Amino acid sequence: MTTLHVAQVNIARIKAPLDDPLMAGFVARLDEINALADRSPGFVWRLQTSEGNATSLRPYDDDRILVNMSV
């Protein structure tokens, strides 16, 4: 039987820069949410930098666009 995986890419424009107080709740929970994903059944891989998330990746000219990918 062939094993298949589903890959998901999310592209979003955040409401404010990551260091803005408006984004504090999002930033504060990144580690918690990523750890939950990492230990979930079926988890294979997620895009991340040495910081453990992908928020520092900027593939577009707009610094408020975040990209994430998971399998």
Secondary structure, DSSP 8 states (H G I E B T S, - for coil): -------EEEEEE-SS-TTSGGGHHHHHHHHHHHHHHHTSTT---B---TTSSSTT---SS-TTEEEEEE-
